[in-house]
Amino acid sequence: MLNIYHNPRCKKSRAGLQYLLDKGLDPNIIDYLKNPLSEAELKHLLMKLHLTAFEMVRTQEAIYKSDFKGLKLTEDEWIKIIVENPKLLKRPIVETKLKAVWGDPAELIEKVL
């Protein structure tokens, strides 16, 4: 199993996908903006990443700055916010059966291959 949580409009996400393709791999591409993760799926992915929900929030997004910046929220609250606003999730994320990594820069993907 090799998944990439991907936003085709994002330069860094495209670089992560190209990194996998250049290695001759054929990942399952998950457009998480069109098919958002459930809370359970996000929790499982965060467990594989060994990161908190907030560590995977794109703090440069306008919605973060306008609605969430400076708030002290619980892990479950951040998970719910990411699920409701998938654009906030950092990308790309590459997932194998046992591990996952945020692929920025793309060379970090090597950690799960």
C-alpha positions in Angstrom: 0.0 0.0 0.0 1.3 3.4 -1.0 -1.0 6.4 -0.7 -0.3 10.1 -1.4 -2.7 12.6 0.0 -2.5 15.1 -2.8 -3.7 18.5 -4.0 -2.9 18.8 -7.7 -3.0 22.6 -7.5 -0.1 22.7 -5.0 3.5 22.9 -6.2 4.9 21.0 -3.2 2.2 18.3 -3.6 3.0 17.9 -7.3 6.7 17.6 -6.4 5.9 14.8 -3.9 4.0 12.9 -6.5 6.7 13.3 -9.1 9.3 12.1 -6.6 7.3 8.8 -6.2 6.8 8.5 -10.0 10.5 9.1 -10.6 11.2 6.2 -8.3 9.0 4.0 -10.5 6.3 3.8 -7.9 2.6 3.8 -8.6 0.9 5.4 -5.6 -2.8 5.5 -4.9 -3.5 9.3 -5.3 -6.1 10.6 -2.8 -7.4 14.1 -3.6 -8.3 14.9 0.0 -10.0 18.2 -1.0 -12.5 16.3 -3.2 -12.7 13.3 -0.8 -12.0 14.7 2.7 -10.8 12.4 5.5 -13.1 11.4 8.3 -12.1 12.2 11.9 -11.2 8.5 12.4 -9.1 8.5 9.2 -7.3 11.7 10.1 -6.6 10.4 13.6 -5.1 7.2 12.2 -3.0 9.2 9.7 -1.7 11.5 12.5 -0.7 8.4 14.5 1.3 7.1 11.6 2.9 10.6 11.2 3.7 10.8 14.9 2.5 14.4 14.8 -0.3 16.3 16.4 -3.2 17.7 14.4 -2.0 21.3 15.0 1.5 20.3 13.7 -0.2 19.4 10.4 -2.1 22.7 10.1 -1.2 25.1 7.2 -0.9 28.3 9.3 -0.4 30.4 6.2 -3.9 29.8 5.0 -6.3 32.7 5.1 -9.0 30.7 7.0 -6.4 29.8 9.7 -5.4 33.4 10.1 -9.0 34.7 10.2 -10.7 32.0 12.2 -8.2 30.0 14.2 -4.9 31.9 14.8 -4.1 32.2 18.5 -6.8 29.8 19.7 -5.9 27.2 22.3 -7.8 24.1 21.1 -7.7 20.4 22.0 -6.4 17.7 19.7 -10.0 16.6 19.0 -11.0 20.2 18.2 -8.1 20.6 15.7 -9.0 17.3 14.1 -12.6 18.4 13.6 -11.4 21.7 12.2 -9.1 20.0 9.7 -11.9 17.6 8.6 -14.3 20.5 8.1 -11.6 22.6 6.3 -9.3 20.1 4.5 -7.4 22.9 2.8 -5.7 23.4 6.2 -4.0 20.0 6.0 -0.3 20.1 5.1 0.6 18.3 1.9 1.7 16.0 0.5 1.4 13.1 2.9 2.7 9.8 1.8 1.4 6.8 3.7 2.4 3.1 3.7 0.8 0.3 5.7 2.8 1.2 8.9 4.1 4.7 8.5 3.4 8.1 7.0 5.4 11.3 6.3 4.7 14.9 5.4 6.7 15.1 2.1 7.9 18.7 2.2 10.5 18.7 0.9 9.9 15.7 -1.3 13.1 14.0 -0.3 11.5 13.4 3.2 9.3 10.8 1.4 12.3 8.5 1.4 11.7 7.9 5.1 8.7 5.7 4.4 10.0 3.9 1.2 
